[in-house]
Amino acid sequence: MSEKKEYFAGMNKDSIAEDKDNIIVRVSGQGQFKVNREILDRVNDIDNSIVNLLENADTDVDANGIKVKQKELNGKINEIINLIRTNGMPLDDKEITQSQIMIPNPDISVDEAKKIFRGEGIIDDF
């Protein structure tokens, strides 16, 4: 299994067409959630901003020696997780459902994030 597939379970235009109203998202370590198209659009916007951050940030360290990319990356992933947890419907742990999107832990390293948040990110633009 490739690095990207560890976090991303095949979200594309075809899987969106299967259920136009809801998408199953797994948040690493927190379970699965059913989210609607509006929330998915907002997650996609953040996803795209993560791709941009990882491709275009000028510096890794601020004046105080804090890794800027890492801090911003963690904040954006937490934003995605909070959006999903607040607006999504949690699925019962006993329910076995394939996730269409996998959100990594917010403590993922910048190097690991660069492997999965590239191109269109973890969600294909639609």
TIVO-2410 file (N, C-alpha, C; in nm, 3 decimals):
# residues 126
REC num residu      c1      c2      c3 atome chaine
REC   1      M   0.085  -0.118   0.000     N      A
REC   1      M   0.000   0.000   0.000    CA      A
REC   1      M   0.088   0.124   0.000     C      A
REC   2      S   0.059   0.218  -0.084     N      A
REC   2      S   0.140   0.340  -0.092    CA      A
REC   2      S   0.114   0.428   0.029     C      A
REC   3      E   0.205   0.524   0.050     N      A
REC   3      E   0.192   0.617   0.162    CA      A
REC   3      E   0.060   0.692   0.155     C      A
REC   4      K   0.022   0.737   0.034     N      A
REC   4      K  -0.099   0.815   0.020    CA      A
REC   4      K  -0.222   0.733   0.057     C      A
REC   5      K  -0.228   0.608   0.016     N      A
REC   5      K  -0.345   0.525   0.042    CA      A
REC   5      K  -0.362   0.494   0.190     C      A
REC   6      E  -0.256   0.510   0.269     N      A
REC   6      E  -0.269   0.489   0.412    CA      A
REC   6      E  -0.370   0.589   0.471     C      A
REC   7      Y  -0.375   0.707   0.413     N      A
REC   7      Y  -0.464   0.810   0.464    CA      A
REC   7      Y  -0.583   0.835   0.374     C      A
REC   8      F  -0.573   0.797   0.249     N      A
REC   8      F  -0.672   0.836   0.149    CA      A
REC   8      F  -0.731   0.710   0.087     C      A
REC   9      A  -0.860   0.694   0.103     N      A
REC   9      A  -0.924   0.569   0.060    CA      A
REC   9      A  -1.005   0.587  -0.068     C      A
REC  10      G  -0.949   0.649  -0.167     N      A
REC  10      G  -1.010   0.650  -0.299    CA      A
REC  10      G  -1.120   0.750  -0.324     C      A
REC  11      M  -1.117   0.865  -0.263     N      A
REC  11      M  -1.219   0.966  -0.287    CA      A
REC  11      M  -1.198   1.027  -0.424     C      A
REC  12      N  -1.294   1.012  -0.511     N      A
REC  12      N  -1.286   1.071  -0.643    CA      A
REC  12      N  -1.426   1.101  -0.695     C      A
REC  13      K  -1.435   1.148  -0.816     N      A
REC  13      K  -1.565   1.186  -0.872    CA      A
REC  13      K  -1.662   1.069  -0.877     C      A
REC  14      D  -1.612   0.948  -0.903     N      A
REC  14      D  -1.699   0.830  -0.908    CA      A
REC  14      D  -1.759   0.796  -0.773     C      A
REC  15      S  -1.677   0.804  -0.667     N      A
REC  15      S  -1.730   0.771  -0.535    CA      A
REC  15      S  -1.827   0.878  -0.485     C      A
REC  16      I  -1.808   1.002  -0.528     N      A
REC  16      I  -1.903   1.108  -0.492    CA      A
REC  16      I  -2.037   1.079  -0.558     C      A
REC  17      A  -2.033   1.032  -0.681     N      A
REC  17      A  -2.157   1.006  -0.755    CA      A
REC  17      A  -2.240   0.895  -0.690     C      A
REC  18      E  -2.176   0.803  -0.616     N      A
REC  18      E  -2.249   0.694  -0.553    CA      A
REC  18      E  -2.349   0.745  -0.449     C      A
REC  19      D  -2.315   0.847  -0.373     N      A
REC  19      D  -2.403   0.906  -0.273    CA      A
REC  19      D  -2.380   1.056  -0.277     C      A
REC  20      K  -2.467   1.125  -0.346     N      A
REC  20      K  -2.447   1.269  -0.366    CA      A
REC  20      K  -2.471   1.350  -0.239     C      A
REC  21      D  -2.532   1.289  -0.139     N      A
REC  21      D  -2.565   1.364  -0.019    CA      A
REC  21      D  -2.464   1.349   0.095     C      A
REC  22      N  -2.402   1.233   0.106     N      A
REC  22      N  -2.315   1.206   0.221    CA      A
REC  22      N  -2.188   1.131   0.180     C      A
REC  23      I  -2.081   1.159   0.254     N      A
REC  23      I  -1.952   1.094   0.235    CA      A
REC  23      I  -1.908   1.040   0.371     C      A
REC  24      I  -1.847   0.922   0.370     N      A
REC  24      I  -1.796   0.864   0.494    CA      A
REC  24      I  -1.650   0.905   0.510     C      A
REC  25      V  -1.619   0.969   0.623     N      A
REC  25      V  -1.485   1.018   0.652    CA      A
REC  25      V  -1.435   0.950   0.779     C      A
REC  26      R  -1.313   0.896   0.774     N      A
REC  26      R  -1.250   0.842   0.894    CA      A
REC  26      R  -1.150   0.944   0.944     C      A
REC  27      V  -1.164   0.979   1.072     N      A
REC  27      V  -1.068   1.066   1.138    CA      A
REC  27      V  -0.977   0.974   1.218     C      A
REC  28      S  -0.850   0.974   1.185     N      A
REC  28      S  -0.755   0.883   1.248    CA      A
REC  28      S  -0.765   0.889   1.400     C      A
REC  29      G  -0.792   0.774   1.459     N      A
REC  29      G  -0.801   0.763   1.604    CA      A
REC  29      G  -0.932   0.810   1.665     C      A
REC  30      Q  -1.026   0.855   1.581     N      A
REC  30      Q  -1.150   0.911   1.635    CA      A
REC  30      Q  -1.276   0.852   1.573     C      A
REC  31      G  -1.261   0.761   1.479     N      A
REC  31      G  -1.378   0.695   1.421    CA      A
REC  31      G  -1.421   0.752   1.288     C      A
REC  32      Q  -1.540   0.707   1.246     N      A
REC  32      Q  -1.596   0.748   1.117    CA      A
REC  32      Q  -1.714   0.842   1.136     C      A
REC  33      F  -1.730   0.931   1.037     N      A
REC  33      F  -1.838   1.028   1.039    CA      A
REC  33      F  -1.899   1.036   0.900     C      A
REC  34      K  -2.028   1.058   0.896     N      A
REC  34      K  -2.097   1.084   0.770    CA      A
REC  34      K  -2.111   1.235   0.760     C      A
REC  35      V  -2.060   1.291   0.650     N      A
REC  35      V  -2.067   1.436   0.631    CA      A
REC  35      V  -2.138   1.468   0.500     C      A
REC  36      N  -2.204   1.581   0.499     N      A
REC  36      N  -2.278   1.620   0.378    CA      A
REC  36      N  -2.187   1.699   0.283     C      A
REC  37      R  -2.240   1.727   0.168     N      A
REC  37      R  -2.165   1.793   0.060    CA      A
REC  37      R  -2.114   1.931   0.102     C      A
REC  38      E  -2.194   2.006   0.175     N      A
REC  38      E  -2.153   2.139   0.220    CA      A
REC  38      E  -2.028   2.131   0.308     C      A
REC  39      I  -2.027   2.038   0.401     N      A
REC  39      I  -1.912   2.021   0.489    CA      A
REC  39      I  -1.793   1.970   0.408     C      A
REC  40      L  -1.817   1.878   0.316     N      A
REC  40      L  -1.710   1.826   0.230    CA      A
REC  40      L  -1.645   1.940   0.151     C      A
REC  41      D  -1.726   2.034   0.102     N      A
REC  41      D  -1.672   2.149   0.030    CA      A
REC  41      D  -1.580   2.231   0.120     C      A
REC  42      R  -1.621   2.250   0.245     N      A
REC  42      R  -1.539   2.327   0.340    CA      A
REC  42      R  -1.411   2.252   0.374     C      A
REC  43      V  -1.421   2.119   0.391     N      A
REC  43      V  -1.302   2.037   0.416    CA      A
REC  43      V  -1.208   2.046   0.296     C      A
REC  44      N  -1.263   2.042   0.176     N      A
REC  44      N  -1.182   2.051   0.054    CA      A
REC  44      N  -1.108   2.184   0.046     C      A
REC  45      D  -1.171   2.292   0.088     N      A
REC  45      D  -1.104   2.422   0.089    CA      A
REC  45      D  -0.983   2.420   0.182     C      A
REC  46      I  -1.000   2.362   0.300     N      A
REC  46      I  -0.889   2.353   0.396    CA      A
REC  46      I  -0.781   2.259   0.341     C      A
REC  47      D  -0.825   2.148   0.283     N      A
REC  47      D  -0.733   2.052   0.220    CA      A
REC  47      D  -0.647   2.124   0.116     C      A
REC  48      N  -0.709   2.203   0.031     N      A
REC  48      N  -0.635   2.277  -0.072    CA      A
REC  48      N  -0.539   2.378  -0.009     C      A
REC  49      S  -0.578   2.439   0.102     N      A
REC  49      S  -0.489   2.534   0.168    CA      A
REC  49      S  -0.369   2.463   0.229     C      A
REC  50      I  -0.386   2.338   0.272     N      A
REC  50      I  -0.273   2.260   0.324    CA      A
REC  50      I  -0.176   2.229   0.211     C      A
REC  51      V  -0.228   2.189   0.096     N      A
REC  51      V  -0.142   2.163  -0.021    CA      A
REC  51      V  -0.061   2.289  -0.052     C      A
REC  52      N  -0.129   2.403  -0.055     N      A
REC  52      N  -0.062   2.530  -0.084    CA      A
REC  52      N   0.045   2.561   0.021     C      A
REC  53      L   0.012   2.543   0.146     N      A
REC  53      L   0.108   2.567   0.255    CA      A
REC  53      L   0.233   2.483   0.237     C      A
REC  54      L   0.214   2.356   0.210     N      A
REC  54      L   0.328   2.265   0.200    CA      A
REC  54      L   0.411   2.289   0.073     C      A
REC  55      E   0.348   2.339  -0.032     N      A
REC  55      E   0.421   2.365  -0.157    CA      A
REC  55      E   0.488   2.501  -0.160     C      A
REC  56      N   0.430   2.600  -0.089     N      A
REC  56      N   0.473   2.738  -0.109    CA      A
REC  56      N   0.525   2.813   0.013     C      A
REC  57      A   0.527   2.753   0.129     N      A
REC  57      A   0.576   2.826   0.246    CA      A
REC  57      A   0.724   2.858   0.228     C      A
REC  58      D   0.761   2.981   0.260     N      A
REC  58      D   0.899   3.026   0.239    CA      A
REC  58      D   0.995   2.978   0.346     C      A
REC  59      T   0.947   2.963   0.467     N      A
REC  59      T   1.037   2.933   0.577    CA      A
REC  59      T   0.979   2.824   0.666     C      A
REC  60      D   1.066   2.748   0.725     N      A
REC  60      D   1.022   2.643   0.817    CA      A
REC  60      D   1.028   2.689   0.963     C      A
REC  61      V   1.104   2.797   0.992     N      A
REC  61      V   1.127   2.838   1.130    CA      A
REC  61      V   1.102   2.988   1.142     C      A
REC  62      D   1.029   3.028   1.247     N      A
REC  62      D   1.007   3.171   1.270    CA      A
REC  62      D   1.121   3.229   1.354     C      A
REC  63      A   1.110   3.355   1.392     N      A
REC  63      A   1.216   3.424   1.466    CA      A
REC  63      A   1.246   3.357   1.600     C      A
REC  64      N   1.147   3.288   1.657     N      A
REC  64      N   1.165   3.221   1.785    CA      A
REC  64      N   1.208   3.076   1.770     C      A
REC  65      G   1.234   3.033   1.647     N      A
REC  65      G   1.278   2.896   1.625    CA      A
REC  65      G   1.164   2.795   1.618     C      A
REC  66      I   1.039   2.841   1.611     N      A
REC  66      I   0.925   2.751   1.604    CA      A
REC  66      I   0.901   2.714   1.458     C      A
REC  67      K   0.880   2.587   1.434     N      A
REC  67      K   0.856   2.542   1.298    CA      A
REC  67      K   0.718   2.588   1.252     C      A
REC  68      V   0.718   2.687   1.163     N      A
REC  68      V   0.595   2.751   1.118    CA      A
REC  68      V   0.508   2.654   1.039     C      A
REC  69      K   0.565   2.585   0.941     N      A
REC  69      K   0.485   2.493   0.860    CA      A
REC  69      K   0.417   2.389   0.948     C      A
REC  70      Q   0.492   2.334   1.043     N      A
REC  70      Q   0.437   2.230   1.130    CA      A
REC  70      Q   0.320   2.284   1.212     C      A
REC  71      K   0.338   2.402   1.268     N      A
REC  71      K   0.235   2.464   1.350    CA      A
REC  71      K   0.109   2.494   1.267     C      A
REC  72      E   0.127   2.550   1.149     N      A
REC  72      E   0.014   2.580   1.062    CA      A
REC  72      E  -0.055   2.453   1.012     C      A
REC  73      L   0.026   2.353   0.976     N      A
REC  73      L  -0.027   2.225   0.932    CA      A
REC  73      L  -0.114   2.163   1.041     C      A
REC  74      N  -0.061   2.157   1.163     N      A
REC  74      N  -0.137   2.099   1.274    CA      A
REC  74      N  -0.267   2.175   1.297     C      A
REC  75      G  -0.262   2.307   1.287     N      A
REC  75      G  -0.382   2.388   1.306    CA      A
REC  75      G  -0.487   2.361   1.199     C      A
REC  76      K  -0.443   2.347   1.074     N      A
REC  76      K  -0.537   2.323   0.964    CA      A
REC  76      K  -0.600   2.183   0.974     C      A
REC  77      I  -0.521   2.084   1.012     N      A
REC  77      I  -0.577   1.950   1.027    CA      A
REC  77      I  -0.675   1.948   1.144     C      A
REC  78      N  -0.641   2.017   1.252     N      A
REC  78      N  -0.735   2.027   1.364    CA      A
REC  78      N  -0.863   2.098   1.321     C      A
REC  79      E  -0.852   2.196   1.234     N      A
REC  79      E  -0.969   2.266   1.182    CA      A
REC  79      E  -1.060   2.170   1.104     C      A
REC  80      I  -0.999   2.085   1.021     N      A
REC  80      I  -1.076   1.984   0.948    CA      A
REC  80      I  -1.144   1.889   1.046     C      A
REC  81      I  -1.070   1.840   1.144     N      A
REC  81      I  -1.125   1.745   1.241    CA      A
REC  81      I  -1.241   1.807   1.318     C      A
REC  82      N  -1.223   1.930   1.365     N      A
REC  82      N  -1.330   1.998   1.439    CA      A
REC  82      N  -1.454   2.019   1.352     C      A
REC  83      L  -1.433   2.053   1.227     N      A
REC  83      L  -1.544   2.072   1.134    CA      A
REC  83      L  -1.622   1.942   1.117     C      A
REC  84      I  -1.551   1.833   1.100     N      A
REC  84      I  -1.615   1.702   1.082    CA      A
REC  84      I  -1.684   1.657   1.210     C      A
REC  85      R  -1.618   1.669   1.323     N      A
REC  85      R  -1.677   1.624   1.450    CA      A
REC  85      R  -1.798   1.709   1.489     C      A
REC  86      T  -1.794   1.837   1.458     N      A
REC  86      T  -1.903   1.927   1.494    CA      A
REC  86      T  -2.024   1.910   1.402     C      A
REC  87      N  -1.999   1.888   1.274     N      A
REC  87      N  -2.107   1.887   1.176    CA      A
REC  87      N  -2.140   1.751   1.119     C      A
REC  88      G  -2.054   1.653   1.140     N      A
REC  88      G  -2.077   1.519   1.087    CA      A
REC  88      G  -2.158   1.433   1.183     C      A
REC  89      M  -2.210   1.324   1.130     N      A
REC  89      M  -2.283   1.229   1.212    CA      A
REC  89      M  -2.190   1.111   1.242     C      A
REC  90      P  -2.156   1.090   1.370     N      A
REC  90      P  -2.067   0.978   1.402    CA      A
REC  90      P  -2.134   0.845   1.370     C      A
REC  91      L  -2.056   0.752   1.313     N      A
REC  91      L  -2.106   0.618   1.286    CA      A
REC  91      L  -2.071   0.528   1.403     C      A
REC  92      D  -2.157   0.434   1.431     N      A
REC  92      D  -2.134   0.338   1.537    CA      A
REC  92      D  -2.009   0.257   1.505     C      A
REC  93      D  -1.924   0.237   1.606     N      A
REC  93      D  -1.801   0.160   1.586    CA      A
REC  93      D  -1.829   0.018   1.536     C      A
REC  94      K  -1.946  -0.033   1.565     N      A
REC  94      K  -1.982  -0.169   1.524    CA      A
REC  94      K  -2.023  -0.175   1.376     C      A
REC  95      E  -2.055  -0.058   1.319     N      A
REC  95      E  -2.093  -0.051   1.178    CA      A
REC  95      E  -1.967  -0.055   1.092     C      A
REC  96      I  -1.959  -0.151   1.002     N      A
REC  96      I  -1.843  -0.164   0.916    CA      A
REC  96      I  -1.875  -0.098   0.782     C      A
REC  97      T  -1.814   0.016   0.759     N      A
REC  97      T  -1.837   0.094   0.639    CA      A
REC  97      T  -1.703   0.142   0.586     C      A
REC  98      Q  -1.681   0.130   0.456     N      A
REC  98      Q  -1.557   0.178   0.397    CA      A
REC  98      Q  -1.556   0.330   0.396     C      A
REC  99      S  -1.446   0.386   0.442     N      A
REC  99      S  -1.429   0.531   0.441    CA      A
REC  99      S  -1.387   0.576   0.303     C      A
REC 100      Q  -1.441   0.689   0.260     N      A
REC 100      Q  -1.403   0.746   0.131    CA      A
REC 100      Q  -1.290   0.846   0.146     C      A
REC 101      I  -1.272   0.897   0.266     N      A
REC 101      I  -1.164   0.992   0.295    CA      A
REC 101      I  -1.106   0.956   0.431     C      A
REC 102      M  -0.975   0.967   0.444     N      A
REC 102      M  -0.908   0.943   0.571    CA      A
REC 102      M  -0.833   1.069   0.610     C      A
REC 103      I  -0.865   1.122   0.727     N      A
REC 103      I  -0.798   1.241   0.779    CA      A
REC 103      I  -0.689   1.195   0.874     C      A
REC 104      P  -0.564   1.237   0.853     N      A
REC 104      P  -0.455   1.193   0.941    CA      A
REC 104      P  -0.462   1.260   1.078     C      A
REC 105      N  -0.384   1.208   1.171     N      A
REC 105      N  -0.371   1.272   1.302    CA      A
REC 105      N  -0.315   1.411   1.283     C      A
REC 106      P  -0.355   1.506   1.367     N      A
REC 106      P  -0.304   1.642   1.352    CA      A
REC 106      P  -0.155   1.655   1.381     C      A
REC 107      D  -0.097   1.556   1.445     N      A
REC 107      D   0.045   1.564   1.476    CA      A
REC 107      D   0.134   1.504   1.367     C      A
REC 108      I   0.078   1.481   1.248     N      A
REC 108      I   0.154   1.430   1.136    CA      A
REC 108      I   0.270   1.527   1.105     C      A
REC 109      S   0.384   1.472   1.069     N      A
REC 109      S   0.499   1.558   1.037    CA      A
REC 109      S   0.479   1.624   0.901     C      A
REC 110      V   0.550   1.731   0.878     N      A
REC 110      V   0.545   1.801   0.750    CA      A
REC 110      V   0.590   1.706   0.639     C      A
REC 111      D   0.696   1.629   0.664     N      A
REC 111      D   0.746   1.537   0.562    CA      A
REC 111      D   0.641   1.433   0.524     C      A
REC 112      E   0.573   1.375   0.622     N      A
REC 112      E   0.467   1.278   0.594    CA      A
REC 112      E   0.349   1.345   0.523     C      A
REC 113      A   0.315   1.465   0.568     N      A
REC 113      A   0.203   1.538   0.508    CA      A
REC 113      A   0.229   1.568   0.361     C      A
REC 114      K   0.354   1.597   0.327     N      A
REC 114      K   0.388   1.626   0.187    CA      A
REC 114      K   0.361   1.506   0.097     C      A
REC 115      K   0.363   1.387   0.152     N      A
REC 115      K   0.337   1.266   0.073    CA      A
REC 115      K   0.189   1.249   0.040     C      A
REC 116      I   0.101   1.303   0.124     N      A
REC 116      I  -0.042   1.283   0.101    CA      A
REC 116      I  -0.117   1.409   0.061     C      A
REC 117      F  -0.069   1.525   0.104     N      A
REC 117      F  -0.133   1.652   0.066    CA      A
REC 117      F  -0.056   1.711  -0.051     C      A
REC 118      R  -0.077   1.654  -0.169     N      A
REC 118      R  -0.011   1.703  -0.291    CA      A
REC 118      R  -0.112   1.697  -0.404     C      A
REC 119      G  -0.081   1.767  -0.510     N      A
REC 119      G  -0.176   1.771  -0.621    CA      A
REC 119      G  -0.307   1.833  -0.575     C      A
REC 120      E  -0.412   1.753  -0.574     N      A
REC 120      E  -0.543   1.800  -0.528    CA      A
REC 120      E  -0.564   1.773  -0.380     C      A
REC 121      G  -0.465   1.718  -0.313     N      A
REC 121      G  -0.478   1.689  -0.170    CA      A
REC 121      G  -0.545   1.556  -0.147     C      A
REC 122      I  -0.608   1.540  -0.032     N      A
REC 122      I  -0.673   1.414   0.002    CA      A
REC 122      I  -0.812   1.404  -0.058     C      A
REC 123      I  -0.861   1.514  -0.113     N      A
REC 123      I  -0.992   1.514  -0.179    CA      A
REC 123      I  -0.973   1.567  -0.320     C      A
REC 124      D  -1.008   1.486  -0.419     N      A
REC 124      D  -1.004   1.533  -0.558    CA      A
REC 124      D  -1.098   1.650  -0.572     C      A
REC 125      D  -1.053   1.754  -0.640     N      A
REC 125      D  -1.143   1.868  -0.668    CA      A
REC 125      D  -1.252   1.820  -0.762     C      A
REC 126      F  -1.373   1.868  -0.738     N      A
REC 126      F  -1.487   1.825  -0.817    CA      A
REC 126      F  -1.571   1.942  -0.857     C      A
***
